[in-house]
Amino acid sequence: QPQGTTPTTHIIKLPIGEIKQPNATLDLRESVDNEFLCLALARELGLVVPEAEIITTPRIRALAVTRFDRRWAQEGRVLLRPPQEDLCQAFGIPSSMKYESDGGPGIAAIMAFLLGSSEALKDRADFMKFMVFQWLVGATDGHAKNFSLFLLPGGSYRLTPFYDIISAFPVLGGTGLHLRDLKLSMGLNATKGRKTEINAIYPRHFLATAKAVNFPGELMLAILQEFAGHVPQAIESARRTLPADFSTHVWRAITESMVTPVFATPILTTSWLA
């Protein structure tokens, strides 16, 4: 157990519980299983995310997430805190502006900022890939505080692993939300205006966004094709990592919803670049 200023190695996340909204009640009592599955799916689809483990006691179920902002030194005797900051800090804005709708950075601003990364090509590709992943799993809370940077010597920086991924699909129906209510935190470019509604987004919107932020269309297309070809395998691989008592509701809500946009879309070809 850490004492005083000793750094922690894990974040212990308890169930979020129910969130009352004016027109809905969001049942996130199974948020532990939800986040565990989202992290597993992201990992299987090639995104860098923290390791996580579901821990269960007679009184509580929790998620133990390995901290990526820690590093062992002196042969494992000293635990260091490598400097890092979230994108609100990087952009010099308050947490109250973390959402694009509240004046925070969107995809264009972040992609421009990542041009200065020490691994700009990789970070920009990973960020666009994560935008697609959020769409597939219904992760609607991808605001600026949920993206961070490692601060490196000489003033350089690069993206940290992705984190805090929760799907909204398990809260659909009943007293919860309707699919039409689900919106991404950062909008995509469209012929007219911008798209945030998950059920109104198609691959062409990612390609239009890529063009707008000077990200190669061929690479964006390759990312979309990769998802279309690997989602079923990723789902099966993630299934094998689940504990025996994993929530059936969470599993079905996320995996059955995430295949819909992939397989309801015409086969992705270079004609999308026209």
N, C-alpha and C positions, 0 to 999 in steps of 0.2 A: 504494500500500500504506500503510495507516494506521501512523503512528509514535507511540510513547508513549501519550498520553491522547487522541489523535485518535479521534473516534467512527467506527465502521464504518457503511457504508451498506447492507450486505447480510449475511445469515446464510448460510453455506455448509454444507449438510447432506449428509453422506455416507450411503451405504447402511447401514441398521441391522444387517443381517446376520441370522444365525439366533439365536433366543432359545430356550434349553432350559427347558422347564417339566416338572414331575413326570410329566405324562401326555401331553405333546405337545411338538413342536418347531415353533416359529413361524418360517417362512421369510420374512423381511423383507429379503431381498437386493435386492428390487425396490422398496424403500420410496420411492426417489426418484420413480419413475414413479407410484407409488401416491399420494403427497402432491400431486404436480403435478396429477393428474387430479381429486382431491378438491377442490383449490382452484379448478380450472377449472369444475367442476360447480357449486360453491357460487356462484361469480361469475355464472355463467349463470342461476342461480336467484334472483338479486337480493340475495345476501348480500355484505357488504363484507369482502374478504379481501386479503391482500398480493399484489402481483405476484410471479411466480416464473418461473424459467427453468431448464431442464435444461441443464447444461454437461457436455461430454464431452471427456476427454483420453485419450491412449493408455493411461493407467493407471487412470483412475477416472471414474465417472459421479456427478454431484452435483447438488443442487438449490440454486440461488441465489435466496434469498427477500429481496425488498426490505424493509428495516426500516421499520415504520410509526411507530416511536418516534424518528424523526429528522426534522429540518426545516432546510432551507437558509435562511440569512439573509445580509444584506449582499450582495445580488445574486449569490448563489451562492458567496460566498467563505468563508463560515463555516457549519459544520454543527453544529446544536444538538441537545441531547437533551431533548425535552419530558418532564416528569416523568410517570411512569406506574407502576402497581403491579398485580400480579396479585391475584386474589380471596383467596388465602390471606393475603397481606399486608393487604388491605382488611378482612378479617374478624379479623385479629390472631391467626391460628392457624399452627402450624408446617407445613412442607411434608409432614410425615408424616401429616397429616390432610387431604390434598388430596382424597381420595375421600370421597363421602358415606358409604360403608360403614365408613369409619374415623373418622367423626365430623365430616367436612367439610360445607360447605353444599350443599344440594340445590336443586332448582328453586324451592321455596317461599321459602327464605331469600334466594336471589339475586333473585327477582322483587320481594320486599319491599325489598331493598336498592336496587334500580334505581328505586324510587319517588322516591329522592332525586337521581336523575340530572338533569343540566341538560336532557336530552332524554329524559325519562322515557317518554313514549308510544312514541317510536321505539325506544329501547333495549329496552323490555319486549317490543315486537312482534318485534324482530329476534332477541332471545334465544329466544322461543318458536318462531320460525321455524327457528332453528338447531337446536333440539331435534328438530324434525321431520326436518331434513336429516341429523342424525346417525343417526337411525333408518333413513332410506332408504339411506344409503351404508355402514351398518355401522360407524360410527365409535364405538368403545367406550371411548375414552380421554379423554372430555370432563370432566376433573376441574377443580377450582377453580384450579389453576395455569395451565390452558389458557384462561382468560378473564382479561382485563385491563381496566384503567380508565385513561383519560387524567385526570390531576389538573389541574384548571383553577384560575384565580385565584379567590380568595374562598372556597376550600374546596369548590367544586363539582367534579363529575366526570361522565364519560360513558364508555360502552363503547368500547373500541378495536375495530379489525377482528378477525375471528375467525382463528385460526391453529392450527398443529400438528394438522392434520386427516389422519388415517390410517384407511383402511378395513380391517376385519378379514376381509372377504370373500375376498381373495386367499389367505389362509392356511387356508381350509377344505379338508378332505379330506386323504387320505394320512396323514402323520404329524402333521398340523396339528390344527385344531379341528373340532368338529361345530357345525352351525348352532345347536343347542340350547345350546351353550356361550357364545354371544355375548350379552353383557349391556351395556346402557347404564350409564354411570357414575352417572347420576342417575335415580332411579326416577320413574315416572308413577303417578298415582292410579288405582285400580281399585275395583270394587265391594267386593272383599275384599282388603285390604292394598294392596300396591304392585307394579307391574310393571317389571322391568328387562330380561327376556329379549326379545331383538329379535323372535324368531318368535312371541311371544305378545302383542305390542303391536299395537293397532288404533287407528284414528282416534278412537274413543270415549274412549280413555285420555288422549289429548291434550285432548279437550274436558272431561273430568272434572278434569284437572289445571288447565286454564285456570280453571274454576269455583272450584277450591280456592284459587287464588292471586289471585282477583279480577281476572282478565283477561277482557275481554268475549268471551262465547261466539261471537257473530257474527263477531268478528275472527279468532278461532281457526279457525272454520269456513272463513272466507275464505282463510286461509293454507293449510289443507289442500286446498281446492278449487284454489288456485293451483298447488300442487305437482302435483296430479292432472292438471291441464291443460297443464303446461309441462315436465314431466320429459322426454318424448320429444324436444322441441325443444332443451332444454338439453343432452341427450346428444349430439345431432347437432352443435350449436354447439361444444361442448367438443371433439368429435372433430376439428374443423377446426383446433384449436390445437395438436394433438399433433405432435411431431417424427416423422419417417419411421421411426425405429428404436424407437418406443414399444412397450412390452411388450404383446403380444397377450393374454397371460394376465391381466394386471392390468386391461386394458380390459374383457375379457369378464366377469371375476369381479365387477367392481363394477357395470357398467352392466346386466348381465343380472339381477343380484340386486336392484338398486334399483328396478326397475320392478315387481317382484313384489308388494310390499305396496300399491303404488298401484293396480294394475289387478286385484288379487285382492279388493279392497275394493268393496262395493256403492257405487254412485254417491252421492257426498256431497251431501246436501240438508239443508235446515233441520230435517228430522225428527230429525237427530242431536242437536239441541238439546233434544229432549223429555226 
